[in-house]
Amino acid sequence: MFRTAVLLSVLAIGACSNTSGLAPKVSHSGFDNSKVVNIAPHGNACTYMTCTGFGLQWNSKYPDDAFMIVQVFNDVTPIFGAQLNIDGDIITLKESQLVSSYDVDGYTRNSSKAFSVGLETLESIENASRVWMRVETPDGTIEDAIIDNGKDSKSYHALKRFLVEVKS
């Protein structure tokens, strides 16, 4: 009986897919009554312990733009810049935050930095077949796929959920 329960638990955990993740949070600004959509950072298709990902924030006051919160998971490191390669088109993200933010608790260490990005860029990621992210740090660059010819990531599906809320 115990072995069966353990086996079922392992199978359930192993069955988790990239389509799972946190839902976007929708709120209204008390400052200007605009609609605000946030989604927490989700990981790209990582192959190492230190990997990249991103979250997003949109405000209806600025309908054509959003913030992409680029994250380096499992490392405390300054983020100098970030680029996206969307089906061969390389886009350098524009910094919206001068210094990186760090989140350290007993088990995890993450670094993040906000960049401004056009909504059209986010829509092109959703419709692309190959998208990679490159994050520049003092130790070099970290590159991970967001989507690559059928191999997708949690960040890709988070982006899709985010865009549904922005468009609603």
C-alpha positions as CSV (number, residue, x, y, z in Angstrom):
1,M,0.0,0.0,0.0
2,F,2.8,2.4,1.0
3,R,4.7,1.6,-2.2
4,T,1.6,2.2,-4.3
5,A,1.1,5.6,-2.7
6,V,4.7,6.6,-3.2
7,L,4.6,5.5,-6.9
8,L,1.4,7.5,-7.5
9,S,3.0,10.5,-5.9
10,V,6.1,10.3,-8.0
11,L,4.0,9.8,-11.2
12,A,1.8,12.8,-10.3
13,I,4.8,15.1,-9.7
14,G,6.5,13.8,-12.9
15,A,3.4,14.5,-14.9
16,C,3.7,18.3,-14.3
17,S,3.9,20.1,-17.6
18,N,5.2,23.4,-18.7
19,T,1.6,24.7,-19.1
20,S,1.2,24.8,-15.4
21,G,2.1,27.9,-13.4
22,L,0.8,31.0,-11.6
23,A,-2.2,32.9,-13.0
24,P,-1.9,36.6,-13.7
25,K,-3.1,39.0,-11.0
26,V,-5.4,41.7,-12.1
27,S,-5.9,44.9,-10.0
28,H,-6.9,48.5,-10.4
29,S,-4.6,51.3,-9.5
30,G,-5.8,53.6,-6.8
31,F,-3.6,56.3,-8.2
32,D,-5.2,56.6,-11.6
33,N,-7.8,53.9,-11.7
34,S,-6.0,52.0,-14.5
35,K,-6.1,48.3,-14.9
36,V,-2.9,46.5,-13.9
37,V,-1.9,43.0,-14.9
38,N,1.0,41.2,-13.2
39,I,2.4,37.7,-13.6
40,A,5.3,36.5,-11.5
41,P,8.5,35.3,-13.1
42,H,8.4,31.8,-14.6
43,G,11.4,29.8,-15.8
44,N,12.6,29.5,-19.3
45,A,13.6,26.0,-20.7
46,C,16.6,25.7,-18.4
47,T,19.2,23.0,-18.6
48,Y,21.3,24.1,-15.6
49,M,20.6,25.0,-12.0
50,T,21.2,28.7,-12.7
51,C,18.8,29.8,-15.3
52,T,16.7,32.6,-16.7
53,G,13.1,33.5,-16.8
54,F,10.7,36.5,-16.7
55,G,7.6,38.0,-15.3
56,L,5.5,40.8,-16.8
57,Q,3.5,43.8,-15.7
58,W,1.1,45.9,-17.9
59,N,-0.8,49.1,-17.1
60,S,-3.8,50.2,-19.2
61,K,-2.6,53.8,-18.9
62,Y,0.3,52.8,-21.2
63,P,-1.5,50.2,-23.4
64,D,1.3,49.5,-25.9
65,D,4.0,48.8,-23.4
66,A,4.8,46.5,-20.6
67,F,7.6,45.7,-18.1
68,M,9.5,42.4,-18.5
69,I,11.0,41.5,-15.2
70,V,14.0,39.4,-16.3
71,Q,15.1,37.0,-13.6
72,V,18.2,34.9,-12.9
73,F,17.1,32.0,-10.7
74,N,19.5,30.5,-8.1
75,D,22.2,33.2,-8.3
76,V,22.7,36.6,-6.8
77,T,24.3,38.6,-9.7
78,P,23.9,42.0,-11.2
79,I,22.0,42.0,-14.5
80,F,23.6,44.3,-17.0
81,G,21.3,43.7,-20.0
82,A,19.0,41.3,-21.8
83,Q,18.2,40.4,-25.3
84,L,15.6,38.3,-27.1
85,N,16.1,36.4,-30.3
86,I,12.7,36.0,-31.9
87,D,12.9,33.8,-35.0
88,G,16.2,35.4,-35.8
89,D,15.4,39.0,-35.0
90,I,17.6,40.1,-32.1
91,I,16.0,42.7,-29.8
92,T,17.9,44.5,-27.1
93,L,15.6,45.2,-24.2
94,K,15.5,48.7,-22.8
95,E,16.4,49.0,-19.1
96,S,13.7,50.5,-16.9
97,Q,15.5,49.9,-13.6
98,L,19.0,51.1,-12.9
99,V,20.1,48.4,-10.5
100,S,19.2,44.8,-10.1
101,S,17.0,43.5,-7.3
102,Y,17.8,40.5,-5.2
103,D,15.6,38.1,-3.3
104,V,17.4,35.8,-0.8
105,D,15.7,33.6,1.7
106,G,16.8,30.4,3.4
107,Y,16.7,28.3,0.2
108,T,16.6,30.4,-2.9
109,R,18.7,33.3,-4.3
110,N,17.3,35.2,-7.3
111,S,18.2,38.3,-9.1
112,S,15.9,40.4,-11.3
113,K,15.7,43.6,-13.3
114,A,12.9,45.4,-15.1
115,F,13.0,46.2,-18.8
116,S,10.4,47.9,-21.0
117,V,9.1,46.0,-23.9
118,G,6.4,46.7,-26.5
119,L,3.2,44.6,-26.5
120,E,3.9,43.8,-30.1
121,T,7.1,42.2,-29.1
122,L,5.3,40.0,-26.5
123,E,2.7,39.1,-29.2
124,S,5.6,38.1,-31.6
125,I,7.0,35.8,-28.9
126,E,3.6,34.1,-28.6
127,N,3.5,33.5,-32.3
128,A,7.1,32.5,-32.9
129,S,8.6,29.1,-33.3
130,R,12.0,29.9,-31.8
131,V,12.7,32.5,-29.0
132,W,15.8,32.6,-26.8
133,M,16.7,35.0,-24.0
134,R,20.2,36.1,-23.3
135,V,21.0,37.8,-19.9
136,E,24.2,39.7,-19.4
137,T,26.0,39.3,-16.0
138,P,29.5,40.1,-14.7
139,D,30.4,36.5,-15.3
140,G,29.2,36.4,-18.9
141,T,25.9,35.6,-20.5
142,I,23.2,33.1,-19.6
143,E,21.1,31.8,-22.5
144,D,17.9,29.8,-22.3
145,A,15.1,29.0,-24.7
146,I,11.6,30.4,-24.2
147,I,10.3,28.3,-27.1
148,D,12.4,26.3,-29.6
149,N,10.7,24.3,-32.3
150,G,8.2,22.6,-30.1
151,K,10.1,22.7,-26.9
152,D,8.5,25.3,-24.7
153,S,8.8,26.6,-21.2
154,K,6.8,27.8,-18.2
155,S,7.6,31.4,-19.1
156,Y,6.1,30.9,-22.6
157,H,2.8,29.7,-21.2
158,A,2.8,32.4,-18.5
159,L,3.2,34.9,-21.3
160,K,0.2,33.5,-23.1
161,R,-1.9,33.7,-19.9
162,F,-0.7,37.3,-19.3
163,L,-1.7,38.4,-22.9
164,V,-5.2,36.9,-22.4
165,E,-5.8,39.1,-19.4
166,V,-4.3,42.2,-21.1
167,K,-6.6,41.8,-24.0
168,S,-9.7,41.1,-22.0
